[in-house]
Amino acid sequence: MVMSLELKNQIEKARHNLHMLVEHHEGGLGHPDVIRQSMALDELINEYNRMNRSQTRN
């Protein structure tokens, strides 16, 4: 459960960073920095979903 909380915090930080990058690049969703951050956020969300799936199976 502690790992889950840490991962949730990482997701929230990555989400915030993505939002800030979009603002910084004036809504430029295709900017390489925005895409890179979006991919990092996606990976954290995927990891969180994998953890939850494995916990519900046990």
ChimeraX commands (.cxc) that place a marker at each C-alpha (Angstrom):
marker #1 position 0.00,0.00,0.00 radius 0.5
marker #1 position 2.92,2.36,0.71 radius 0.5
marker #1 position 4.20,1.83,-2.84 radius 0.5
marker #1 position 0.75,2.67,-4.13 radius 0.5
marker #1 position 0.75,5.97,-2.23 radius 0.5
marker #1 position 4.23,6.83,-3.50 radius 0.5
marker #1 position 3.16,6.00,-7.05 radius 0.5
marker #1 position 0.03,8.14,-6.68 radius 0.5
marker #1 position 2.24,11.03,-5.59 radius 0.5
marker #1 position 4.52,10.51,-8.60 radius 0.5
marker #1 position 1.49,10.47,-10.89 radius 0.5
marker #1 position 0.16,13.69,-9.40 radius 0.5
marker #1 position 3.56,15.38,-9.76 radius 0.5
marker #1 position 3.87,14.21,-13.38 radius 0.5
marker #1 position 0.33,15.41,-14.11 radius 0.5
marker #1 position 1.13,18.81,-12.63 radius 0.5
marker #1 position 4.37,19.02,-14.62 radius 0.5
marker #1 position 2.47,18.18,-17.81 radius 0.5
marker #1 position -0.07,20.90,-17.11 radius 0.5
marker #1 position 2.70,23.43,-16.49 radius 0.5
marker #1 position 4.50,22.45,-19.71 radius 0.5
marker #1 position 1.32,22.88,-21.75 radius 0.5
marker #1 position 0.86,26.34,-20.25 radius 0.5
marker #1 position 4.51,27.21,-20.82 radius 0.5
marker #1 position 4.29,26.19,-24.48 radius 0.5
marker #1 position 1.01,28.09,-24.87 radius 0.5
marker #1 position -1.15,25.02,-25.40 radius 0.5
marker #1 position 1.33,23.39,-27.76 radius 0.5
marker #1 position 0.34,19.77,-27.23 radius 0.5
marker #1 position 2.68,18.68,-30.02 radius 0.5
marker #1 position 5.78,20.22,-28.43 radius 0.5
marker #1 position 8.44,17.55,-27.79 radius 0.5
marker #1 position 8.66,18.42,-24.07 radius 0.5
marker #1 position 4.90,18.03,-23.67 radius 0.5
marker #1 position 4.86,14.73,-25.54 radius 0.5
marker #1 position 7.77,13.42,-23.47 radius 0.5
marker #1 position 6.05,14.36,-20.20 radius 0.5
marker #1 position 2.76,12.88,-21.39 radius 0.5
marker #1 position 4.51,9.60,-22.16 radius 0.5
marker #1 position 6.14,9.59,-18.71 radius 0.5
marker #1 position 2.73,10.18,-17.10 radius 0.5
marker #1 position 1.20,7.39,-19.20 radius 0.5
marker #1 position 3.88,4.98,-18.03 radius 0.5
marker #1 position 3.27,5.83,-14.37 radius 0.5
marker #1 position -0.48,5.33,-14.84 radius 0.5
marker #1 position 0.14,2.00,-16.58 radius 0.5
marker #1 position 2.37,0.90,-13.69 radius 0.5
marker #1 position -0.32,1.89,-11.19 radius 0.5
marker #1 position -2.95,-0.05,-13.15 radius 0.5
marker #1 position -0.70,-3.13,-13.34 radius 0.5
marker #1 position -0.18,-2.98,-9.56 radius 0.5
marker #1 position -3.91,-2.71,-8.89 radius 0.5
marker #1 position -4.71,-5.52,-11.29 radius 0.5
marker #1 position -2.21,-7.86,-9.64 radius 0.5
marker #1 position -3.50,-6.97,-6.15 radius 0.5
marker #1 position -7.12,-7.69,-7.08 radius 0.5
marker #1 position -6.15,-11.09,-8.50 radius 0.5
marker #1 position -4.58,-12.19,-5.19 radius 0.5
marker link #1:1,2 radius 0.2
marker link #1:2,3 radius 0.2
marker link #1:3,4 radius 0.2
marker link #1:4,5 radius 0.2
marker link #1:5,6 radius 0.2
marker link #1:6,7 radius 0.2
marker link #1:7,8 radius 0.2
marker link #1:8,9 radius 0.2
marker link #1:9,10 radius 0.2
marker link #1:10,11 radius 0.2
marker link #1:11,12 radius 0.2
marker link #1:12,13 radius 0.2
marker link #1:13,14 radius 0.2
marker link #1:14,15 radius 0.2
marker link #1:15,16 radius 0.2
marker link #1:16,17 radius 0.2
marker link #1:17,18 radius 0.2
marker link #1:18,19 radius 0.2
marker link #1:19,20 radius 0.2
marker link #1:20,21 radius 0.2
marker link #1:21,22 radius 0.2
marker link #1:22,23 radius 0.2
marker link #1:23,24 radius 0.2
marker link #1:24,25 radius 0.2
marker link #1:25,26 radius 0.2
marker link #1:26,27 radius 0.2
marker link #1:27,28 radius 0.2
marker link #1:28,29 radius 0.2
marker link #1:29,30 radius 0.2
marker link #1:30,31 radius 0.2
marker link #1:31,32 radius 0.2
marker link #1:32,33 radius 0.2
marker link #1:33,34 radius 0.2
marker link #1:34,35 radius 0.2
marker link #1:35,36 radius 0.2
marker link #1:36,37 radius 0.2
marker link #1:37,38 radius 0.2
marker link #1:38,39 radius 0.2
marker link #1:39,40 radius 0.2
marker link #1:40,41 radius 0.2
marker link #1:41,42 radius 0.2
marker link #1:42,43 radius 0.2
marker link #1:43,44 radius 0.2
marker link #1:44,45 radius 0.2
marker link #1:45,46 radius 0.2
marker link #1:46,47 radius 0.2
marker link #1:47,48 radius 0.2
marker link #1:48,49 radius 0.2
marker link #1:49,50 radius 0.2
marker link #1:50,51 radius 0.2
marker link #1:51,52 radius 0.2
marker link #1:52,53 radius 0.2
marker link #1:53,54 radius 0.2
marker link #1:54,55 radius 0.2
marker link #1:55,56 radius 0.2
marker link #1:56,57 radius 0.2
marker link #1:57,58 radius 0.2
view
